[in-house]
Amino acid sequence: MPICRTVRTSAARARSTGRTLGAVVLAGALLAACGSGSSDSSDEAGGKVTLTVDLFGAFGYKEAGLYAEYEKLNPGVKIKQSDTEDEADYWKSLQTRLAGGGGLADVQGVEVGRIASVTQQQSDKFEDLKRYGADKLKNEFAEAKWSAATTKDGKILGLGTDVGPEAMCYRTDLFKKAGLPTDRAELAQKWATWEGYLDLGEQYMEKAPAKSAWIDSVGSLYSIMIGQEKERYYDASGELIYENNPAVKSAWDTSVEAAESGLSAKLDQWSPQWNQAFAAGSFATIPCPAWMLGYVKGQAGDAGQGKWDIAKLPGGAGNWGGSYLSVPRAAEHKEEAYELIKWLTAPAQQAKLFEKQGNFPSSTGAIEQVADAKDPYFSGAPIGQIFGEAAKAAPVQVLGVHDANVAQQITNALSEVERKGTAPGKAWSNAKKGVANTIG
């Protein structure tokens, strides 16, 4: 789930039997936030190994029953998970523990915006999974997903979980009240471009129900737009280019226009107010990478079933989010940890997690299995087709060592524009200062 989102977003893997997934029930409630870091990882009486797993956001393994299934298949293993809701807080804590060498879990999640930092700057802190045979798994994953976690000298530092193909989620009941069409194919035509999306938003606001805006936040608009670009903050040589990148400027300008046009509900993503707004109908659309589906259901609840639908994204395909599972060098049970992440990221588990949570697989085998999936919660939307086509068409993104940090500073600046009325030029200057202070 941001990448988490910003980026939260990361998903689980489900091992499957090769059956085609039919109607999919997305049962994703957010994992409760608790302290990051590992719990007691010592072996228990009776020879049982306790594997600690430290994650952020809502990977969904526990909710999908995957931990219980693995423990049943491996009676000598018990799994204990800790979780931090905010990925930025999680990453900060992980850096502290990596530097000190203590308090690390057997398995640590890594968001896609951080994976370049791991491969380029911290390869000595994580196990080379090739030691355990991970190189034999290469053909099971999409090439872009696999290569991002591989160092230049061939070390494999993580196994891919989900990816974040993008779409647009919308409230059909609110659209009807505002006199807008609700058919997903018709909407995809009307908002084929981001200009068309903003135009439709202005139409919505003319007749919008009370206390309802067109979009949740301009930060989410920026994040989904920048996910459509190959080069964003760094170029292929590793040079920081965001200040002069036309793609960043376009996403920024469009987001500022949405803020100044009054289309935003002015909600900071992942805040308590944002969570409550899903059920309250405070916004009619939300940019929706695949991992967001479980989040929507978790916040909107049973009352939201049938009120939501999904359409293709304006402006073309893109990717927002996705994660990896890695084993720190300081892990207590390295080999057992590898066996667990190998199982969790296998095609069957990735397909099962998509069925339960909506996290789109990075496993090529799992992608084939979910092609015909539909989701009754989202009005029977053909999510396998929508997200599958987006995943195939999304650009292979250039990842830099501080991607997540740059993105965070820019979305913080956009929040200043929409919530405080800060002039866009001043906010952009603040973003650049924030980047400089963060990455040095």
C-alpha positions as CSV (number, residue, x, y, z in Angstrom):
1,M,0.0,0.0,0.0
2,P,3.5,4.5,-0.6
3,I,4.7,5.0,-1.5
4,C,2.7,4.3,0.9
5,R,2.8,5.3,-0.2
6,T,3.8,8.5,0.2
7,V,4.2,5.5,-0.5
8,R,2.7,2.8,1.6
9,T,2.1,0.4,-0.2
10,S,3.4,-2.8,-0.3
11,A,1.8,-6.1,-0.6
12,A,2.0,-9.8,0.0
13,R,2.6,-12.7,-2.2
14,A,0.4,-15.6,-2.7
15,R,1.2,-19.0,-3.9
16,S,-1.4,-20.4,-6.2
17,T,-2.6,-23.5,-7.8
18,G,-2.8,-22.2,-11.3
19,R,-6.6,-21.6,-11.0
20,T,-8.0,-18.4,-12.6
21,L,-9.1,-15.9,-10.0
22,G,-12.8,-15.0,-10.4
23,A,-14.6,-12.5,-8.4
24,V,-12.2,-11.0,-5.9
25,V,-13.1,-9.8,-2.5
26,L,-10.6,-7.2,-1.3
27,A,-10.5,-7.5,2.5
28,G,-7.9,-4.9,3.3
29,A,-7.9,-3.2,6.6
30,L,-4.9,-1.2,7.6
31,L,-2.5,-2.9,9.9
32,A,-2.5,-1.1,13.3
33,A,0.5,1.0,13.7
34,C,2.9,-0.2,16.3
35,G,6.5,0.4,17.0
36,S,9.1,-0.4,14.4
37,G,11.8,-2.8,15.1
38,S,12.1,-6.5,15.9
39,S,10.5,-8.3,18.7
40,D,12.2,-11.0,20.7
41,S,13.7,-13.3,18.1
42,S,15.1,-16.0,20.3
43,D,14.2,-19.6,19.8
44,E,11.4,-20.8,22.0
45,A,11.3,-23.9,24.0
46,G,10.8,-27.0,22.0
47,G,13.2,-25.9,19.2
48,K,10.7,-23.6,17.5
49,V,12.3,-20.8,15.6
50,T,10.7,-17.4,15.9
51,L,11.1,-15.3,12.7
52,T,10.7,-11.6,13.2
53,V,9.3,-9.6,10.3
54,D,9.3,-5.8,10.4
55,L,7.2,-3.9,7.9
56,F,5.5,-0.6,7.1
57,G,1.9,0.2,6.0
58,A,-0.3,-2.8,5.1
59,F,1.5,-5.7,3.4
60,G,-1.4,-7.9,4.2
61,Y,0.3,-11.2,5.0
62,K,-1.4,-11.7,8.3
63,E,-4.8,-10.6,7.0
64,A,-4.6,-13.0,4.1
65,G,-3.7,-15.9,6.4
66,L,-0.3,-16.4,4.8
67,Y,1.6,-16.5,8.1
68,A,-0.7,-19.0,9.5
69,E,-0.4,-21.1,6.4
70,Y,3.4,-21.0,6.5
71,E,3.5,-22.0,10.2
72,K,1.2,-24.9,9.4
73,L,3.5,-26.0,6.6
74,N,6.6,-25.5,8.8
75,P,5.7,-26.6,12.4
76,G,9.1,-25.5,13.7
77,V,8.5,-21.9,12.7
78,K,6.6,-19.1,14.4
79,I,6.3,-15.6,12.8
80,K,6.1,-12.4,14.8
81,Q,5.4,-9.2,12.8
82,S,5.9,-5.6,13.9
83,D,4.6,-2.8,11.7
84,T,4.9,1.0,11.4
85,E,2.1,2.8,9.5
86,D,4.2,5.6,8.2
87,E,7.0,4.5,5.8
88,A,9.1,7.6,6.5
89,D,9.1,6.8,10.2
90,Y,9.9,3.2,9.4
91,W,12.8,4.0,7.2
92,K,14.3,6.4,9.7
93,S,14.2,3.8,12.4
94,L,15.6,1.2,10.1
95,Q,18.6,3.4,9.3
96,T,19.3,3.9,13.0
97,R,19.3,0.2,13.6
98,L,21.4,-0.6,10.5
99,A,24.0,1.8,11.7
100,G,24.1,0.3,15.1
101,G,23.8,-3.3,14.0
102,G,21.2,-4.2,16.6
103,G,17.4,-4.4,16.9
104,L,17.0,-5.7,13.4
105,A,14.3,-8.2,12.4
106,D,15.0,-11.3,10.4
107,V,13.0,-9.8,7.5
108,Q,12.9,-6.1,6.7
109,G,10.6,-4.5,4.2
110,V,12.1,-2.0,1.7
111,E,9.9,0.4,-0.3
112,V,10.7,0.7,-4.0
113,G,11.7,4.4,-3.5
114,R,14.4,3.2,-1.1
115,I,15.8,0.2,-3.0
116,A,18.4,2.2,-4.9
117,S,19.8,3.3,-1.5
118,V,20.1,-0.3,-0.4
119,T,21.8,-1.5,-3.6
120,Q,24.1,1.5,-4.1
121,Q,24.9,2.6,-0.5
122,Q,24.0,-0.2,1.9
123,S,24.8,-3.5,0.2
124,D,27.1,-4.4,3.1
125,K,24.1,-4.3,5.5
126,F,22.0,-6.9,3.8
127,E,22.4,-10.5,2.9
128,D,23.2,-11.4,-0.7
129,L,20.3,-13.8,-1.3
130,K,22.2,-15.5,-4.1
131,R,23.9,-17.4,-1.3
132,Y,20.7,-19.2,-0.7
133,G,19.8,-19.8,-4.3
134,A,17.8,-16.7,-5.1
135,D,19.4,-16.4,-8.6
136,K,17.3,-19.4,-9.7
137,L,14.2,-17.3,-9.1
138,K,15.0,-14.5,-11.6
139,N,12.6,-15.7,-14.3
140,E,9.7,-15.7,-11.9
141,F,9.7,-11.9,-11.7
142,A,9.3,-8.9,-14.0
143,E,12.7,-7.8,-15.2
144,A,12.4,-4.3,-13.9
145,K,11.4,-5.5,-10.4
146,W,14.2,-8.0,-10.3
147,S,17.0,-5.7,-11.6
148,A,16.1,-2.9,-9.2
149,A,17.2,-5.0,-6.2
150,T,20.4,-6.3,-7.8
151,T,23.7,-4.5,-7.4
152,K,26.1,-3.8,-10.3
153,D,28.3,-6.7,-9.1
154,G,25.4,-9.1,-9.0
155,K,24.3,-9.2,-5.4
156,I,20.6,-9.9,-4.9
157,L,19.4,-7.8,-1.9
158,G,15.7,-8.3,-2.0
159,L,12.8,-10.3,-3.4
160,G,10.0,-8.3,-5.0
161,T,6.5,-8.1,-3.5
162,D,3.9,-6.1,-5.3
163,V,4.0,-3.4,-8.0
164,G,1.8,-0.3,-8.1
165,P,0.0,-0.1,-11.6
166,E,-2.2,3.0,-11.5
167,A,-5.9,3.6,-12.1
168,M,-8.5,6.1,-10.8
169,C,-11.0,5.1,-8.1
170,Y,-14.3,7.0,-7.9
171,R,-17.5,7.2,-6.0
172,T,-20.4,6.4,-8.3
173,D,-23.0,7.6,-5.8
174,L,-21.4,11.1,-5.6
175,F,-21.0,11.2,-9.4
176,K,-24.7,10.6,-9.8
177,K,-25.6,13.4,-7.3
178,A,-23.4,15.8,-9.3
179,G,-24.9,14.7,-12.6
180,L,-21.8,13.1,-14.0
181,P,-21.6,9.8,-15.9
182,T,-20.6,6.7,-13.9
183,D,-19.7,4.3,-16.7
184,R,-16.0,3.5,-16.4
185,A,-15.4,3.3,-20.1
186,E,-17.1,6.7,-20.7
187,L,-15.1,8.3,-17.9
188,A,-11.9,7.0,-19.3
189,Q,-12.7,8.8,-22.5
190,K,-13.7,12.0,-20.8
191,W,-10.6,12.1,-18.7
192,A,-8.1,10.7,-21.2
193,T,-5.9,13.6,-20.4
194,W,-5.2,15.4,-17.0
195,E,-6.7,18.5,-18.5
196,G,-9.9,16.5,-19.1
197,Y,-9.8,15.2,-15.5
198,L,-9.6,18.8,-14.0
199,D,-12.4,20.0,-16.3
200,L,-14.6,17.2,-15.1
201,G,-13.6,18.1,-11.6
202,E,-14.8,21.6,-12.1
203,Q,-18.1,20.3,-13.4
204,Y,-18.4,18.1,-10.3
205,M,-17.8,21.0,-7.9
206,E,-20.7,23.0,-9.5
207,K,-23.2,20.4,-8.2
208,A,-21.1,18.5,-5.6
209,P,-22.8,17.2,-2.5
210,A,-22.1,19.3,0.6
211,K,-18.6,18.9,2.1
212,S,-17.4,16.9,-0.9
213,A,-14.4,17.7,-3.1
214,W,-13.2,16.2,-6.4
215,I,-9.9,14.7,-5.1
216,D,-8.5,13.9,-1.7
217,S,-5.3,15.9,-2.0
218,V,-3.1,17.4,-4.6
219,G,-0.2,15.4,-3.1
220,S,-1.9,12.2,-4.3
221,L,-2.5,13.8,-7.7
222,Y,1.2,14.7,-8.0
223,S,2.3,11.2,-6.9
224,I,0.1,9.4,-9.5
225,M,1.2,11.7,-12.3
226,I,5.0,11.4,-11.6
227,G,4.5,7.6,-11.5
228,Q,3.8,7.9,-15.3
229,E,7.3,9.1,-16.0
230,K,10.5,7.1,-16.7
231,E,12.9,9.8,-15.4
232,R,11.7,11.8,-12.4
233,Y,14.3,12.8,-9.8
234,Y,17.4,11.2,-11.2
235,D,18.7,10.3,-14.6
236,A,20.2,7.0,-15.6
237,S,23.7,8.2,-14.7
238,G,22.6,8.9,-11.1
239,E,22.5,12.7,-11.5
240,L,19.8,14.6,-9.5
241,I,17.6,16.3,-12.2
242,Y,14.3,17.0,-10.5
243,E,14.8,20.8,-10.5
244,N,14.9,21.1,-14.3
245,N,12.9,18.0,-15.3
246,P,9.9,19.0,-17.4
247,A,8.0,15.9,-16.1
248,V,8.3,17.1,-12.5
249,K,7.3,20.6,-13.6
250,S,4.2,19.4,-15.4
251,A,3.0,17.3,-12.4
252,W,3.7,20.2,-10.1
253,D,1.8,22.7,-12.2
254,T,-1.2,20.4,-12.7
255,S,-1.3,19.8,-8.9
256,V,-1.1,23.5,-8.2
257,E,-3.9,24.2,-10.6
258,A,-6.1,21.6,-8.9
259,A,-5.4,23.3,-5.5
260,E,-6.0,26.8,-6.8
261,S,-9.3,25.7,-8.5
262,G,-10.6,24.4,-5.2
263,L,-10.8,20.8,-6.3
264,S,-9.0,19.3,-3.3
265,A,-10.4,18.2,0.0
266,K,-7.0,19.4,1.5
267,L,-6.4,16.1,3.3
268,D,-2.9,15.0,4.2
269,Q,-2.6,11.4,3.0
270,W,-2.3,8.8,5.8
271,S,-3.6,11.2,8.4
272,P,-6.5,10.3,10.7
273,Q,-8.7,12.9,8.9
274,W,-7.9,11.3,5.5
275,N,-8.8,7.9,6.8
276,Q,-12.1,9.1,8.1
277,A,-12.9,10.9,4.8
278,F,-13.3,7.6,2.9
279,A,-16.5,6.8,4.7
280,A,-17.7,10.4,5.0
281,G,-17.7,10.9,1.2
282,S,-15.3,13.9,1.5
283,F,-13.9,13.3,-2.0
284,A,-15.3,11.8,-5.2
285,T,-12.0,10.5,-6.8
286,I,-8.7,9.2,-5.6
287,P,-5.7,8.2,-7.6
288,C,-5.5,4.5,-7.1
289,P,-2.5,2.3,-7.5
290,A,-3.5,-1.4,-7.0
291,W,-2.4,-1.5,-3.4
292,M,-4.8,1.3,-2.6
293,L,-7.8,-1.0,-3.1
294,G,-7.4,-2.8,0.2
295,Y,-6.9,0.5,1.9
296,V,-10.1,2.0,0.5
297,K,-12.1,-1.0,1.7
298,G,-10.5,-0.9,5.1
299,Q,-11.4,2.7,5.6
300,A,-14.8,2.9,3.7
301,G,-16.0,-0.4,5.3
302,D,-19.0,-2.5,4.3
303,A,-21.1,0.6,3.7
304,G,-18.9,1.5,0.8
305,Q,-19.4,-1.7,-1.1
306,G,-20.9,-1.0,-4.6
307,K,-20.4,2.8,-4.2
308,W,-16.9,2.7,-5.6
309,D,-15.7,1.9,-9.2
310,I,-12.4,2.0,-11.0
311,A,-11.5,3.5,-14.4
312,K,-8.3,3.8,-16.5
313,L,-6.0,6.6,-15.4
314,P,-5.8,9.9,-17.2
315,G,-2.6,10.5,-19.2
316,G,-1.5,6.9,-19.7
317,A,-0.1,4.1,-17.6
318,G,2.2,4.5,-14.6
319,N,3.4,2.9,-11.4
320,W,3.3,4.1,-7.9
321,G,4.9,2.0,-5.2
322,G,5.7,-1.6,-4.6
323,S,8.2,-3.1,-2.2
324,Y,10.8,-5.8,-1.4
325,L,11.6,-8.2,1.4
326,S,15.2,-8.3,2.5
327,V,17.3,-10.1,5.1
328,P,19.7,-7.9,7.1
329,R,23.3,-9.2,7.7
330,A,22.5,-8.9,11.4
331,A,19.5,-11.1,11.2
332,E,19.5,-14.0,13.7
333,H,17.9,-16.6,11.4
334,K,19.1,-15.8,7.9
335,E,18.5,-19.1,6.1
336,E,15.0,-19.5,7.7
337,A,14.2,-15.9,6.8
338,Y,15.2,-16.5,3.2
339,E,12.9,-19.5,3.0
340,L,10.0,-17.4,4.4
341,I,10.5,-14.5,1.9
342,K,11.0,-17.0,-1.0
343,W,7.6,-18.5,-0.1
344,L,5.8,-15.2,0.5
345,T,6.9,-13.8,-2.9
346,A,6.3,-17.0,-4.9
347,P,3.6,-16.8,-7.6
348,A,0.9,-18.6,-5.6
349,Q,1.2,-16.4,-2.6
350,Q,1.3,-13.2,-4.7
351,A,-1.9,-14.3,-6.5
352,K,-3.6,-15.1,-3.2
353,L,-2.7,-11.7,-1.8
354,F,-4.1,-10.0,-4.8
355,E,-7.3,-12.0,-4.2
356,K,-7.5,-10.9,-0.6
357,Q,-5.9,-7.4,-0.6
358,G,-5.7,-6.1,-4.2
359,N,-1.9,-5.8,-4.2
360,F,-0.8,-6.4,-7.8
361,P,1.8,-9.1,-8.3
362,S,5.4,-8.6,-9.5
363,S,5.6,-12.3,-10.3
364,T,5.0,-13.0,-13.9
365,G,3.2,-16.3,-13.1
366,A,0.9,-14.6,-10.7
367,I,0.1,-11.9,-13.1
368,E,-1.2,-14.5,-15.6
369,Q,-3.4,-16.1,-12.9
370,V,-5.2,-12.8,-11.9
371,A,-5.9,-11.6,-15.5
372,D,-9.6,-12.3,-15.2
373,A,-10.1,-11.1,-11.7
374,K,-13.1,-8.8,-10.9
375,D,-13.9,-7.1,-7.6
376,P,-17.5,-6.9,-6.3
377,Y,-16.7,-4.2,-3.8
378,F,-15.7,-1.9,-6.6
379,S,-18.9,-2.5,-8.6
380,G,-17.5,-5.6,-10.4
381,A,-14.6,-3.7,-11.9
382,P,-12.3,-5.9,-14.0
383,I,-9.3,-5.2,-11.8
384,G,-7.1,-7.9,-13.3
385,Q,-7.5,-6.4,-16.8
386,I,-7.2,-2.7,-15.7
387,F,-4.2,-3.1,-13.5
388,G,-2.7,-5.8,-15.8
389,E,-2.8,-3.5,-18.8
390,A,-1.4,-0.7,-16.7
391,A,1.5,-2.9,-15.4
392,K,2.4,-3.9,-19.0
393,A,2.4,-0.3,-20.3
394,A,4.0,1.5,-17.3
395,P,7.5,2.8,-18.0
396,V,10.5,1.2,-16.4
397,Q,11.4,3.9,-13.9
398,V,14.9,5.2,-13.2
399,L,15.4,4.9,-9.4
400,G,17.7,7.1,-7.4
401,V,19.1,6.8,-4.0
402,H,17.0,9.5,-2.5
403,D,13.8,9.2,-4.6
404,A,11.5,8.9,-1.6
405,N,13.1,11.9,0.1
406,V,12.7,14.1,-2.9
407,A,9.1,13.0,-3.5
408,Q,8.3,13.7,0.2
409,Q,9.6,17.2,0.1
410,I,7.6,18.0,-3.0
411,T,4.4,16.7,-1.7
412,N,5.0,18.6,1.6
413,A,5.3,21.7,-0.4
414,L,2.1,21.0,-2.3
415,S,0.4,20.6,1.0
416,E,1.5,24.1,1.9
417,V,-0.1,25.4,-1.3
418,E,-3.5,23.7,-0.8
419,R,-3.8,24.0,3.0
420,K,-1.9,27.3,3.9
421,G,-2.3,29.2,0.6
422,T,1.5,29.5,0.2
423,A,2.5,30.9,-3.1
424,P,3.6,28.2,-5.5
425,G,7.0,29.8,-6.1
426,K,7.6,30.0,-2.4
427,A,6.5,26.5,-1.8
428,W,8.8,25.2,-4.6
429,S,11.7,27.0,-3.0
430,N,10.8,25.4,0.3
431,A,10.8,22.0,-1.4
432,K,14.3,22.5,-2.8
433,K,15.6,23.6,0.6
434,G,14.0,20.5,2.1
435,V,15.7,18.3,-0.4
436,A,19.0,19.9,0.2
437,N,18.7,19.5,4.0
438,T,17.5,15.9,3.7
439,I,20.0,14.4,1.3
440,G,22.9,16.8,2.0
